[in-house]
Amino acid sequence: MSLVVSGSVAPGFEPVADAFAAGFDGHPAMGAALHVVIEGRSVIDLWAGTADQRTGRAWSQDTPSVIFSCTKGLVSIMAARLVQEGRLDYDSPVSHYWPEFAAAGKADVTVGQAFAHQAGLSAPRLELSEDDIVDWERMVHVLAAQEPLWQPGTGYAYHALTHGWLAGEIVRRVSGMSVGSYFRHLIAGPLGVDAWIGLPEAIAGRAAHLQVSPPLSALWAEEADKPPPNWPYKAMTLGHALPADLVTADGGFNKQRIRAAEIPGAGGLASAAALALMWSATVAPTRGIELLEQDVIARATQTRSTGAPVFGGEPPFSRWGCGFQLDSEARRYLSDGCFGHDGAGGQVGFADPVRKIGFGYVTNWMMGPEDLRATRILDALRVLV
């Protein structure tokens, strides 16, 4: 069966549409969507493939899918807005807003360090369960009480899931709302987009069903065989809470119990259009909404963490600001100055403050380091803008 790509492309952007369609080659069970906004106007809105292979349900314009760590970028927008309003300071200790966090030698950890993966809490020392991770109070208590895995501020390691509870609790303490509620209040509601941190039961049937490519599964199987303490592996599983692949056929982030919980390190759901429009609103008026000012973007996107992490790893390495993933060899956006966040399996969302671009790409066919789908789309777009 030949691929049918639905949607619209502004004249001149056809090469980007071609790159989007090419990403389906060899992946017959895949679904995906792409949206690009320039100066508040959508120029690319495409979707294709299968949202749920089990039923044959096709991907539609508003299909939401788990965006994994792209959610971190959205939480970072919320924090930056609180900084802009003078309610949060990146240089203040986390304990100023969250007193319990001062335990076990963390009194001096700053908000900026916590958002930049430097807090020493990339994985829990405890063996956590699914019951734990759907319980917000339980998770923030565990992290507040934990002794860091390294001296905070002396290095970084990617807080794959714990970042969401750390950042989200800071947002909750300052805003007075849960992270999912503040997200609706500040971003998703005003923009009128299909995006959630904590998926309502009424929307559950619309969500894409996730599948993991064999190379990605093989990669995590190799990680599982490394001797303990294997902190990078535990950062993904949290002990016994999640599969290393993050999904199974009906578990992990394919499970509505997990999707309904507020898990802002990885659990947001959004359509591609929603992702692009939200990032657009950080750098240009979009549907009448302007989320961030240039000066706070400059502060939030200063490089805070780069190079080899404390537990090692193979280059290329990512570059981080205050929660935002910055352009680097590990994740190329359009140019230096872009900021956003990608997500496990191939999701990408970011803003370009110079070109006033918001970009969103989501897919339910999760791939690993071999994945070039978004990279090729961005290569095609870069030539045109």
C-alpha positions in Angstrom: 0.0 0.0 0.0 1.4 3.4 -1.0 1.8 6.1 1.6 -0.9 8.8 1.7 0.3 12.0 3.2 -2.5 14.4 4.2 -2.4 18.1 5.1 -1.0 21.2 3.4 2.3 22.7 2.5 2.9 26.4 1.6 4.5 26.9 -1.8 8.3 26.6 -1.7 8.3 24.1 1.2 7.7 21.0 -0.9 11.2 19.6 -0.2 10.3 19.5 3.5 7.2 17.5 2.7 9.3 15.1 0.6 11.7 14.6 3.5 8.7 13.9 5.8 7.3 11.3 3.5 10.8 9.6 3.1 10.9 9.0 6.8 8.2 6.3 6.4 10.4 4.2 4.1 10.8 0.7 5.5 8.4 1.4 8.4 4.9 0.2 7.3 3.5 0.3 10.9 4.6 3.9 11.5 2.5 7.0 12.0 3.8 10.6 12.3 3.0 14.2 11.9 4.9 17.4 11.1 4.0 21.0 11.7 6.0 24.2 11.1 5.0 27.7 12.0 6.8 30.8 10.8 6.0 34.2 12.3 2.8 32.8 13.8 1.6 31.3 10.5 1.5 27.6 9.7 3.4 26.8 6.6 3.5 23.0 6.9 0.8 20.8 8.4 1.3 17.1 7.5 0.3 13.7 8.8 0.4 10.1 7.6 0.5 6.5 8.5 -1.1 4.5 11.3 -1.9 5.7 14.8 -2.8 2.3 16.1 -1.6 -0.8 14.3 -3.8 -3.0 16.5 -7.0 -1.5 15.0 -5.7 0.0 11.8 -6.8 3.5 13.0 -5.1 6.1 10.7 -3.2 9.1 12.0 -5.3 12.3 11.8 -4.5 16.0 12.1 -5.2 16.1 15.8 -3.8 12.7 16.9 -1.9 13.2 20.1 1.1 11.1 20.9 3.4 10.8 23.8 6.2 13.3 23.3 8.5 11.9 26.0 11.3 14.4 26.9 9.8 17.1 24.7 7.7 17.6 27.9 10.8 18.8 29.7 11.0 21.7 27.2 7.4 22.7 28.0 8.0 22.7 31.7 11.0 24.8 31.1 8.8 27.3 29.2 6.6 27.5 32.3 9.6 28.1 34.6 11.0 30.8 32.3 7.6 32.5 32.4 7.8 32.5 36.2 11.3 34.0 36.0 9.9 36.6 33.6 7.2 37.5 36.1 9.8 37.9 38.9 8.3 34.9 40.8 11.3 32.5 40.3 15.0 33.0 40.2 17.4 30.6 38.5 20.1 31.5 40.9 18.1 31.0 44.1 18.4 27.7 46.0 15.6 25.2 45.2 15.1 25.0 49.0 14.0 28.7 48.9 10.8 27.5 47.2 10.7 23.9 48.4 12.2 23.8 51.9 12.2 20.0 52.2 14.6 19.8 49.3 17.5 21.0 51.5 17.8 17.5 53.0 20.9 15.3 52.5 23.3 18.0 51.4 21.1 19.7 48.8 20.6 23.1 50.5 22.7 25.0 48.0 21.4 23.4 44.8 20.1 26.2 42.7 17.1 26.2 40.4 19.3 26.6 37.4 21.4 23.6 38.5 18.3 21.5 39.0 17.0 22.4 35.5 20.4 21.8 33.9 20.7 18.2 35.2 23.3 19.1 37.8 21.3 18.2 41.0 22.8 14.7 41.4 19.3 13.1 41.3 19.4 11.6 37.8 18.2 8.2 39.2 16.6 7.2 42.5 18.5 5.2 45.0 15.3 3.3 45.9 13.7 0.7 43.7 10.5 2.4 42.7 7.3 0.9 41.3 4.5 2.0 39.0 2.4 2.9 42.1 5.2 5.3 43.1 5.5 7.2 39.8 1.8 7.9 39.5 1.8 9.4 43.0 3.1 13.0 42.8 3.6 13.5 46.6 5.5 10.2 46.9 7.9 11.1 44.1 8.7 14.6 45.3 9.2 13.2 48.8 11.7 10.6 47.5 13.7 13.1 45.6 13.7 15.7 48.4 15.0 13.2 50.9 17.6 11.5 48.6 21.3 12.1 48.9 22.8 13.1 45.6 24.6 10.6 43.4 27.4 13.2 43.0 28.3 16.6 44.4 25.7 18.9 42.9 27.1 21.5 40.6 30.3 19.6 39.8 29.0 17.9 36.8 25.8 16.7 35.1 24.0 13.6 34.1 20.7 13.5 32.2 17.8 13.3 34.6 15.7 11.3 32.1 12.5 11.1 34.3 13.4 12.6 37.7 13.9 16.0 36.0 10.1 16.3 35.6 9.3 15.9 39.3 12.1 18.3 40.3 11.2 21.0 37.8 7.5 20.3 38.2 7.5 20.7 42.0 9.4 24.0 41.7 6.7 25.1 39.2 4.0 23.9 41.6 5.5 25.6 44.7 5.8 28.9 42.8 2.6 28.9 40.7 0.3 27.3 43.3 -0.9 24.9 40.6 0.0 21.3 39.6 2.3 21.3 36.6 -0.5 19.9 34.4 -2.9 22.5 35.6 -0.4 25.4 35.1 0.4 24.0 31.7 -3.3 24.2 30.7 -3.6 27.7 32.3 -0.5 29.3 30.7 0.0 27.5 27.4 -2.4 24.8 26.1 -5.6 26.6 27.1 -4.9 30.0 25.7 -3.4 28.6 22.5 -6.3 26.1 22.1 -4.0 23.2 21.3 -4.2 19.5 21.7 -1.6 19.0 24.5 -1.7 17.6 28.0 0.5 16.8 30.9 -1.9 14.2 32.4 -4.1 12.9 29.7 -7.8 13.0 30.5 -9.7 9.7 30.2 -12.1 11.2 27.6 -9.1 11.8 25.3 -7.4 8.4 25.8 -8.9 6.8 22.8 -7.5 9.4 20.4 -3.8 8.8 21.5 -1.4 7.1 19.2 -0.2 3.6 20.2 3.6 3.4 20.5 5.9 0.7 19.1 9.6 0.3 19.6 12.0 -0.5 16.7 14.2 -3.6 17.1 17.5 -1.7 17.1 16.2 0.5 20.0 15.2 -2.5 22.0 18.5 -4.2 21.4 20.3 -1.0 22.6 18.5 -1.1 25.9 19.0 -4.8 26.3 22.8 -4.1 26.1 22.4 -1.4 28.7 20.6 -3.8 31.1 23.6 -6.1 31.1 26.0 -3.6 32.5 27.0 -4.2 36.1 25.4 -2.2 38.9 25.2 0.5 40.0 24.0 1.3 36.4 22.6 4.7 37.1 21.9 5.7 33.4 19.8 2.5 33.0 18.0 3.1 36.3 17.3 6.7 35.2 15.0 5.2 32.6 13.4 2.4 34.6 13.4 4.0 38.1 13.9 0.5 39.4 10.7 -1.5 38.6 8.4 1.4 37.5 9.0 1.3 33.7 10.4 -0.9 31.0 13.7 0.3 29.7 12.0 0.8 26.3 9.5 3.1 28.1 6.7 1.1 26.5 5.4 -2.4 26.0 2.4 -3.5 23.9 0.0 -2.4 26.7 2.4 -1.1 29.4 4.6 1.8 30.2 3.6 4.9 28.3 1.0 2.9 26.3 -0.9 2.5 29.6 -3.6 5.1 30.4 -2.8 5.0 34.1 0.7 6.2 33.2 -0.5 8.8 30.7 -3.1 10.1 33.1 -0.5 10.8 35.8 1.4 14.0 35.7 4.9 12.7 34.7 6.5 15.9 33.3 9.9 14.3 32.6 8.4 12.3 29.8 4.6 11.9 30.0 3.2 14.8 28.0 1.0 14.2 24.9 0.6 16.5 22.0 -0.2 16.7 18.4 2.6 17.9 16.0 0.5 21.1 15.5 0.3 21.7 19.2 4.0 21.3 19.7 4.9 23.7 16.9 2.3 26.3 18.0 3.5 26.2 21.6 7.1 26.7 20.6 6.1 29.4 18.1 4.4 31.3 20.9 7.8 31.6 22.8 9.3 33.6 19.9 6.5 35.2 18.0 2.8 36.2 18.5 0.9 33.1 17.9 -2.9 33.0 18.0 -2.6 36.2 20.0 -0.3 34.7 22.6 3.3 35.7 23.4 4.8 33.5 26.2 8.4 34.8 26.6 10.4 37.9 26.3 13.8 38.0 24.6 15.7 38.8 27.7 14.4 35.8 29.6 15.0 33.6 26.6 18.6 34.8 26.6 19.0 33.9 30.3 17.3 30.6 30.0 19.3 29.5 27.1 22.8 30.2 28.4 24.8 27.0 28.3 25.0 25.5 31.7 25.8 21.8 31.0 27.8 20.4 28.1 30.5 17.8 27.4 30.8 14.3 29.0 28.3 13.5 31.8 29.5 12.2 35.1 28.7 8.6 34.3 30.4 8.7 30.9 28.9 8.0 27.5 29.8 8.3 23.9 29.8 11.6 22.0 28.2 13.6 20.6 26.9 15.2 23.8 23.9 17.4 24.2 24.1 21.0 25.5 21.6 22.3 28.1 20.4 25.7 29.4 17.8 26.0 32.2 15.9 22.9 31.1 16.1 23.7 27.4 18.1 21.5 25.0 20.3 23.7 22.9 21.6 23.2 19.4 24.5 20.8 19.4 26.0 17.9 17.4 23.7 15.6 19.4 20.6 17.4 18.4 20.9 19.8 15.4 18.1 22.3 15.1 18.3 25.0 12.5 21.2 27.1 13.9 22.8 28.1 17.1 20.3 30.0 19.2 17.5 27.6 18.7 16.1 26.0 21.9 13.7 23.2 22.6 13.8 19.5 23.5 13.6 16.2 21.7 12.1 13.1 23.0 12.7 9.4 23.1 12.0 7.6 19.8 12.2 10.5 17.5 10.0 13.4 18.8 11.3 16.9 18.3 10.0 20.4 19.3 11.9 23.7 19.3 11.8 27.4 18.6 14.1 29.5 16.4 14.1 33.1 17.9 15.8 34.6 14.8 13.6 33.1 12.1 10.5 33.1 14.4 9.9 29.4 13.8 8.0 26.9 15.9 8.6 23.2 14.9 6.9 20.0 15.9 7.5 16.4 14.8 5.9 13.4 16.5 5.8 9.7 15.7 4.7 6.5 17.3 7.5 4.4 15.7 10.3 4.8 18.2 13.8 4.6 16.9 17.3 4.9 18.4 20.6 6.4 17.2 19.9 5.2 13.7 16.9 7.6 13.4 17.4 10.3 10.8 13.8 11.2 10.2 13.7 14.6 11.9 17.3 15.3 11.0 16.5 15.0 7.3 13.4 17.2 7.7 15.4 19.9 9.4 18.2 19.7 6.7 15.5 20.3 4.1 14.0 23.2 6.0 17.3 24.8 6.8 18.0 25.4 3.1 14.7 27.2 2.7 14.7 29.6 5.7 
